[in-house]
């Protein structure tokens, strides 16, 4: 047999075998989106229903005949809503599609007596049932605020689509109604009432049914989302936190970001041995871990495997932000994911730090000037502060934050003065020679979390806006000079995103591409402090430790970037307060649920 014949035979076998099982969710999701668009077009535009394309739309699931525009429209919207969930292999989207396809088949046969349309519906239903194992993803974390968001978005979409429906019948429209009259007609129609716009013949019934279907669909989906069971975002339980602290006591010196795993708005998966763990948060379908796994390096693969199992169970996109070079190597080796350098962490070795020398002249002069202005500094452990002073520091830090929400995820603890965080370090600046303000003589705060037994990682910097410039420099120098008293030999400062590109782009001989990339980063620094953080860190002559983002595919990077910005608080700060997710009780991960069910059996 010739090579061409063999290739033809192989193609025929693949065609008869059908798509690969793992590709079924994507294909079904795309098919639902296409059918939904065709059904919406068939329901909205009368000319489309008589076109050649409508011959295809009539035999596809959901199109219920030329006299069922409203049903075609609502079915198309439902298919569009289901498409994304089917692409991600969501079990509930699969159930909805399995329920919708038989209904479409019955409608095809009952309204149109269309055997072909019925057969296509049943064929697609058979494919879904055959590949049901590919639609096993569990629900995402959510709350009932989703219902309010659905009402706002669906309401706006129904209003826009309703205007198209009202204006899509120029041949039967009586008069020339104004935009205000058309909007009024749409609003009345969504609630099932007649509006001021008139049509000839039966067009008014078609428009009325279509608008009523949109209004009913908005109401039904909102009610469903409001009364369905919640799947709250996972939280760090007291037991999980206790286990993480035990791991940090043994292995906390490995990663400067380790203590940030104790944020209580993160979830955690442990290795089967319990000797390693990965903490994460789910944002917009992205399972976002931060830093390296916690615990024994030998047990990291087990925790990473649990992390990937959880991602697959929910069809989440796995990603890691800010892992070290060692962490990136383990992640890529164990999962097949890719790694990309994200930036550098500034680490100052206390023994090598000094204000002497030409390179430190600017910092030295600034510190001396501020000290002459009457400021003094204090560096203490959290456990050495009284409750009254801690309360004043908390209130000041909250008032000086500058944004509505707390920013930070991968390198922020999100709390100050918790009794369990007694080893944290607080550096404060005071000025006693002026009238005390609402927080006494307190002018600036730096908060550090432990990095093993001999290190500290900068958590937050807050200062009174009326204080003299240079408060942060003053407190960092004070903390570095006081570090030996606390047994601290290394201090991790801020993370500088894309530091190497900024550093190389400003050197003599940098190429046009590198200069253009640096120019873009400088432009973006107006909003995201990319260049300013790099220059601020560079003042203290640190050594730079690279940090990486681990991702599955290049196409996931924009989505991961948006999820990271939301997690860090750069996007949600602009969202209305009533749309932000509220704090919810803890929800165990899939492995915990499985273990509990096994014990119960």
N, C-alpha and C positions, 0 to 999 in steps of 0.2 A: 504494500500500500504506500502511495506517495506521501511526502511530507504535507502537502496541501490537503490531501484527504484526511490525514490524521488530525490536522488542526481543525478541519471542518467537523470531524466526528467529536472532537473534544468540546467544541463550541456547542454542538447539538446536545451533548450530555449535560453541559453546564446549564443550558437553557431549560432542558427537561427537569433538571434537579432543582431549579429555581434559585433565588438569591441565597447568599450565605445567611445563616440564622441571625448572626450579630448585626447584619445590615437591614434586617426586616423593620425594626423600629424607625430608622431614618426614612426608608422607602414609604412606609405606611404614613408617617407624619407628613411627608411631602405630598403624597397622594391626597390626603385629607385637606391639606391647604389648597391644592389645586382645585379639587371638587368644590370646596367651600367658596372660592372666588368665582367659579363658574355659576354656582347656585345663586350667589348674591347678584351677579350680573344678570342672570336670567330673571330674578325677581324684581330688579330695579329698572332695567332698560327694556321697554317693550320691543324695540327693534331687534335686540339681541335674541329674544325668544323666537324670532322668526328667521334668524340667520343660520348659516350652515353650522356654526359653532354650537348652536343650541341643539342640533341633532346629536352631538356628543354629550352635551349637558343633560339631555333628557334621559339618557340611558345610564348615567352615573348615579350613584346613591345620593339621595336627598332631593333630586329634582322631581317634583310631584305633578308635573303637567303644566300646560300653558295657562290654566285657570287657577293655579295654586301659587301665585307669586308670593303671598305672605309666608306660606309654608316653606317654599324654596328659599326665601330670604332668611328665615329663622334657622333653617337647617344649615345653610351655608355659614352663618355666624357661629353656630355650635361646632361645626367641623373645624373652623379656624381656631376656636378656643381649645379644641382637643388636640390640634396638630402638634403643638410644642410638647405637651405631655406624652404623646405617642412617640415622638422623636427620642425622648429621654427614657422610653420604656416604662413609663409609670403605670402601675397596676390599675389605678382608678380610671385613668384615661382609657385603658384597654377595656375595662368593664363598660364605660360609657359608650365606646365605639361598638362593642358587641351588642349593646342594647339598641343603639341607633340604627345599625345596618338592617336588622330584621324589620324594624319599623319602616325604614325606607323601602324594603322589598315589598312589604304589605301595601304601602302607599302606591308604589309603582303598579302593582297588580290591580289594586282596588280602584284607583283613579284613571289609570291609563290603559289597564289591561296589557301592560308591557311585559312580555315574557323575558325579553332581553335585559331590561332594567332589573327585573327580579333576579335573574340568573347572576348578573354582575354583582349585585349586593350579596347574594349568597356565596359567591366565589370569594369575595373579599372577607366575608365572615369566616369562611372555612380557613383562609390563610391566617387570620388572626387566631383562630382556635388551634390550628396546627402549630403555630409558633408562640403559643401562650407563655412558654418558659422565658421568652425574651422580653416579656412585659411583667417583670416582677419587682420593679423599683418601688421602694416605700415612699410615703409622702415626705415632702420637705417640712422643715420647721415653719410654723405659721400660727397666726392668731386671728381672731375675728375682725381685726382692723382691716383684713383683706376684703371684707364685705363692703366697707366704706370706700376703699380704693376702687373696687369693682363698680360700685354705684356711680362714682364720679367719672371714671373712664368710659364705662358703657353708656352712661347718660350723654357724655360729650360725643361719643361715636354715633349714638342713635340720632342725636340732633343733626350731626353733619350728614349722615346717610339719609336721614329724613328729608333734608333740603334737596338732596339729589333726587330722591323719589318724587317729591312734589314738582320739581322742575323738569323731570324726564318725559313729560307728556305734552310737548308744545302743540301738537295737532289738535288735542282735545281740551286744552286749557282755555277757559272763558275769561277774556279780558287780559290785562297785564298786571297782575298783583305785584305789589311792592315787596321788597325783601322783608320788611317788618311783618306784612301779612303772611308771607310764606313761613316765617319763623313761628308766628302765632298758630298757623295751621298745623305745623309739625308738633308743637307743644300740646295742642288740643288732641291731635291724633294719637300721640304716645299714651294719653290717658283714656283713649277710646271715645273722644267726642269729635263732632264735626267742626271744622274750622272755616275761615272766611273764603277759602279758595274753592272755586267750582270748576267742574269738568263736564264734558259732554259724554253721554252714554254711560257705560259701566265703569269708566275709568275711576270715578270717584270711589266706587266700592274697592277697586284694586288698591288705590292709594290708602284708603281707610284701613283695609285689612293689613297692609304692609306696615303702616305706622303702628297700628295696634299690636302687631306681632313683635315689633322692636321694643315697644314699651313693656309688653308682657315678658319678653326675654330678659330685659334689664331687671325687672322686678323679681322674676323667678331665680335668676342666677345670684342676685344679691341676697335673697332670702335663704337660698341654699348655703351660701358661704357664711351667712350669719349664724345658722343653726347646725352646721356640720360639726363633728367633734374636732377639738383643737389638737394640733401637734406642736406643742410649744418648743421653742429653741432650747437646746440642751444647756445645762448649767453645771458648774463644778460643785459637786456635793461635798459635804464635810469629810466623808470617808475618802473620796478621791483626793481632796486637798491634803489630807493626812498622809496618804500613800505617796503623793508627789513630794511632800516635804521630806519624807524619809529617804526618797531617792536623791533629792538635792543635798541632803546632809552627806551622803556618800560620794556623789558624783557631780555636785554643783559647781565645782571649780573648772569643769571642762568647757562650759559655754557661758559667756557673759549674759546671754539672754535667758538663761535657765529659770531664774526667779520669776520672770514675767509669765511663765506657764501657770502661775498661781492666780492669774486673773480669774475672777469668778463668773465672767461671761463667756468662758470657754468650756468646751467639752473635752473629754480625754478618752483615749483607748490605751489599754495596757497590753504588753506582750503576754503570751501564755504563762511565762514564768513569773510575771509581775516585776521583773527587774528593769524594765524600760517602759516608757510611755510617750505618746505623741498627743499634744493638746492642739485643739483646732476650733474654728468657728465656721459655720456655714453662712455664706453671704451670696445671695442671688444665684444659688445653685452651685457655688464654688466651695469646696471643702478646703478651707485655708488654714494650713498649719504655719507655725512661726518658729524660727530658730531650729536648733538641732533637737532630736529626740532626747528625752530626759532619761538618765540612768546609765547602766552598764552598756558600753559600746557593743559587746558581744551579744546583747539581747536586743539591740536596735532592730535587726531584721524582723524579729517577731512582732514588735510594735508597729513597724512600717507595714507589715502584711495585714495586721488588723485594721490599720488606717485605710489601706486600699480595699479591703473587704467591705468596710463601712461605706466607702465611696461608691463601690459597685452596687451595694444593696439599695442605695438611694438614687443611683444614677447621678451622683454629684461629680463635678470636675475637680480632680485632685490637684493641689498646688501647695508649694512651700515657699514662704517668704523669709528671706534673711537667714538662711542656713549658712554654716561655715563651709570651708572647703572640704573638710573631712565629712561633714554631714551631707554635702552635695554628692560626694563620691559614693557614700553608702546608699543614698536615695536612688541615684541613677543606676547603681549596680543591682539593687534589689528589685527595682520596679520597671526598669527600661525607660524611665522618664528622662527628659533632657534638663540641662542646667544652663543658666545664663547669668553672668556676673551683673549684679544689680547696683553695687556701690561698695563703699568701704566703711568700716567701723574704726573710729579713732580711739586708740588705747594708749594711755600715758603710763609709763613705768615710773613709779614714785621715786625710786632711787636715782633716776636720771633727770628728774625735773628740777629746774632751777630758773630763777628770774634773771640770773646773770647772763651777760652776753648780748651782742648786737641784735640777734634774732628775736630776743624777748624784750627789746627796748620799749615797744609800744604798749605791751601788756604791763610791764613794770611801771611805766609812767602813769598809765591809767589807774592802776591800783594805788600808787602813792598819792595821786591827786584825790581820789575818793576818800582815802583814809584821812587826808588832811582836812577834808570837808566835814569830818566828824562822824563818819560811819565806823562801826565796829562789827566784827563777825563772831559767830559762835557755831561750833561743829559738835554735834552730840548724837548719840544713839537715840532711837525713838523711845526705848524703854527708860531712858533717863529724863524724859520730859514729863512734866505734870499734865494732868488731864485738861486743866484750864488753858495752858499754853498750847497744847495740841489742838484743842478746839479753836483757838484763835488762829492757829496756822492753817487749819482746814478751811475756815471761813475766808481767810485772806486768799488762799490758793484758789478757791472757787470764785471769789469776786474778781481776781486778777486774770482769770483764764482767758477772757477776750472773745470766746465763742460760746454759743448756746449749749453745745455738747462737748463732752470730754474727748479730746483727740488722743489717738494712740491705740495700738493693738499689739504689734510685735515687740515694741520696746517701751511699753508703759504698763504700770501695775494697776492704775485706775483707782487707787485709794491711798490715804495717808493716815498713819497713826493707828492702824489696826493692832490689837493686842498680840496677834500672831506674828506680826512683822517687827518685833522688837529689835532685831539686828539691823534694820534699815538705818541709814544715816541721814540726818537733816542738817543742812548748813543754812544759817539765817543771817541776814544783815539788819542792823539796827542803827537808828540815829536818835540819840536821847536829847540833843540840844534844840529840839523844836517841839511845838505843841503836839502831843500824842493824837493820832488819828483813831479811826474806829477799831484798828487792830494794834493799838499801843504804838510802840516805836518800831514795829516790824516794817521792813521796807522791801525785802526780797527773800525768796525761799529756793533752795535746791534740795531735791530728794533723791537719794541713792538707795538702790536695793543691793543685797549681798550678791557677790559673785564668788561662790565657794566661801572658804574661811579667810582668804587673804586678798579679796578683791571687792570692788564696788562698781555698779553700773548706774549711770545717770538715768533717772526716771523722768523728772520734770523740772522745769525752770519757770518760776513765776516772780514777778516784781511789780511793785507799785508804779503805775505809769507816771506819777509825779516825782519819783525818785530820780537822782542823777543818773545819766547813762553810765554803763560799765558795771552794773550790779552783778550780772552773770559772771563776768570775768573776775570780779572781786571774790565771789563765792567759790568759783572753781579753784582759784589759787589758794584760798583759805582751806578748802577741802583737801587739796593735794599736800599742803604743808602740814595739816593735822593728821594725815593718813597714817604715818608711822605709829602714832599714839594708839591707833585702833588695830594695829597689826595688818594694815592694808598696804599691799605692795604694787597694785595695779588698779587703774581706774579706767573704765570704759565711758567715753563721752558720746556725743550724738553720732548718728549714722549719716554719712554723706553720700547721697544717691548720685550715681554716675560721676564719682570723684575723679577717676582716672581720665575720663573724657574731658572734664573741665581742666585738669592739670596739664594734660598733653596738648590740649587745644590752645592754651595760652602761651606755649613755648615757641621759640624761634624755630622755624622750619616745619611747623605743622602744616599738613596738606589742606587743600580746600574743603574736602569732605569733613575732616575732623574739625576745621574751623566753623563750618556750617552747623555741624552737630553741637558744638559748644555754643554757638549763637542761639540755637533753638533752646538749649537748656537755660541760658541766661534769660531769654525771653519768658520761659515758663517759670523762672524764679520769682517773677512778680507775684505769683499766686502760691507757689509751693515751696519756697525757701530752699531751692536746690543749691544755688551758688552761695547764698549767705551762710548756710550751715557748714558748707565746705570751708569757707574762709574763716568762720568762727573757730572751727575745730583746729584748723592749721595754725592758729596763733600759739597753741600750746605744744607745738613740735611733737605730735604723737607718732606712733607707728600705725600703719594702716593695715587692717585685717579685712580681706575681701569677703563680701557676703553675696549669696546667690539666690535666685528664684528658680525653683524646680517646677517644671510644667510638662504636660502630656504632649501637646502639639502646638506649633506656632500659631495656629488659628485660635487657640485658647488664650493667647497672651492679652488681647484687648479686654476680654471678659475677666480674666484674672486681675488685670490692672484696675478695672472699675471696681471689682469686689474688694481689692486691697484698699482703694481710696475710700470706699464706704466703711470698711472695717476701721481704718485709721481716723475716720471722722471728717474727711475732706469733702464728702458729698452729702451725707445726711444732715450736715449743719444747715443746708439750704432747704431741707424738706419741712413741710408744716409739722408742727409738734404733734398734732392729732393723728398723723400718719406713721409716726415712728413706732417700732415694735416695742411693746411693753415687756417688762420683766416677767418671766414665766417660771413655773416650777421645773425641776430637773426632769429630763427624759433619758432613760438609759439607752446606750447604744445597742446595735443589733446583736453584738456578742453577749452583752449582759442579759438581754431578753432571752437569747437562746439558752444561756447557762441557767437562768431562772426556770425556764420551762423544763429543762432536763432534770433539775433538782426536784421540781414539783412532780414529775413523772415517777 
